[in-house]
Amino acid sequence: MASVNASALVVGVFLAFIVVAQHAAAAESIEIWPKDSPELKGVKAEHIPKLHLYPGPETKGASPAVLILPAGGYKHHSDTSSRVKWLNGLGIAAYVVTYRLPAYRYKHPAPLHDAQRSLRLIRHNAAKWGLDPARIGICGGSSGGHLASTLATHYDRGDKDAKDPIERMSCRPDYVFLINSVITMQGKFAHHWPNGHMPSRARLLPKDPPQKLVDDLSNELQVTPDTPPTFLHHGGQDKLVPAENSLMFFAALRKNNVAFSELHFFSHGGHFYQQMDWYPLGENWLRRLGVIGDLHKDEKMHKSLTDKGAWASDNK
């Protein structure tokens, strides 16, 4: 029994080291809310949301950026180091927000407010951090993908009359990555366990939530023509988060003629199947969007390769 407990302790310390090391590698970590913000009322010191900065190598001119919303079932923050490394390798600055977690009683809208604030903060500091404010995207997978899809469908252009200059910034992402993402909060395709329990919904929403709130956070119902272009990836054998989540969101994007959106659906593979194999697909998509490469610098070429009319659908 002692050896088992010792082994468990070693594993626990190792996992804790991984999480700490992930954020320790950041060039800087900053609190996203002012000390006197109403958002921090009742928030324990260890739960204060922070933005971890991974600017990557220096590039010529302003760089694009991606805000990463970690997965973890709205219970913890999963490791994001591989995505940070991939993005930095493309010359994209990466930012990871450790948002307030519903598992610690910070239910909706706390995670969304943290995500919105983080995007505003990045855009506000664009000049200081050497970023292009028009090329700031978001990336999330699983429950982090639900938060990302919520931000992609629940944004605003900023309050121009706000005293806080950060709140004057738009929190609309320019492009979105959704990987094996939770999208819906209802029905048989919601994030669920074999016994039917829906953990993301149970943690994020109050007990017996009103249907209006459930619909509002079932993001396949919230897509509009102004929703940002979105890249989706999902494995068809995902039993934790059924692939229908991505299929429903993509169908809504197509119905609303959201140009340049892509769905990469694999008939096989479970949750986070081929997690890193989607990176080349994502890179090609970023090039088609003009986020990286020279496309965004050549207006004539950009227009010829990004014809929104060619993507339009009659599937109304």
C-alpha positions, 0 to 999 in steps of 0.5 A: 500500500505504501508503494502504491501511495508513493507512486501516486505521489510521484505521478501527482508531483510530475503532473503538477510540474508539467502544468507549472512548467507550461506557464513558467515558460511564458515570457510574462503572465498578467492578471486580466482584470483590474484589482477593483474589478467587480469581476473579481468579487469573491474570487480566490487569489489562486483562481484569479484569471491570467493571460500567459504571453508566448510571443515567439520569435521576432518577425518583420512587421506586425505579427498575427496572434491567437488566444488559446482557451484550454480544454479540461471539461470546465474542471481544469486547464489542460496543457497547451504547450504543443499548440503554443509551439506550433503557432510560434513556429508559424510566426504567430504570437500565442496567448493562453488564458487561465479563465475562471473555472465553473468547477470552482463555482465560477459559472457562466458568464465568468469564463466568457467574460474572461475570454472576452476580456483577454481578447480585448487586452491583446487587441489593446496592446497590439502596438506594444506587443508588435501585433496586427489587431486585424489578425487576432484569432482564437483556438479551443478544443473540447470544453475550451472549444465550447468557450471559443465557439461561445466567444465567436458567437457572443462578442461585441465591438467594444464600448466606445464610452467606457472609462477603461480603454481596454473595454473600448476594444472589440472582442470579435475574433478574426478567425477561429479554431475549434478542435473536437469541440463541445458546441451544444448544451442539449440533446443526445449530442451534448458532451456526455458520459456513458451514464448520460451525465452532461459534465460541461453543461452541469458545471457551466450552467445552474441546476435546472437552467431555463431553456433560453439559457440552454439555447443561448449557449448551444452555439450552433443556434447562435451563428450569424453571417458575421460569425468569424471564419472557422476551422473545425476538426473532429473524429467520427468515433468520439464518444465523449463529444460526438462529432455531430457538434462540429457538424452542426456548427459547420452546417450553421456556418454554411447556412449563414454563408460564413466564407472560408470556413472548413470542416475536417471530419475523420470517420474514425478516431476518438476524442482528440484523435490525430491531435497534432496531425491537423496542424498542416491542415490548419497552416494551409487554412491560415495561408488561404485566409492571409493570416500568414504568408504574403497573401494579405500583402497582395490585394489583387492576389488576396481578392482572387483567392478569397472570393466570398461569393464563390463560397455562398450557399443556397442552403437557407 
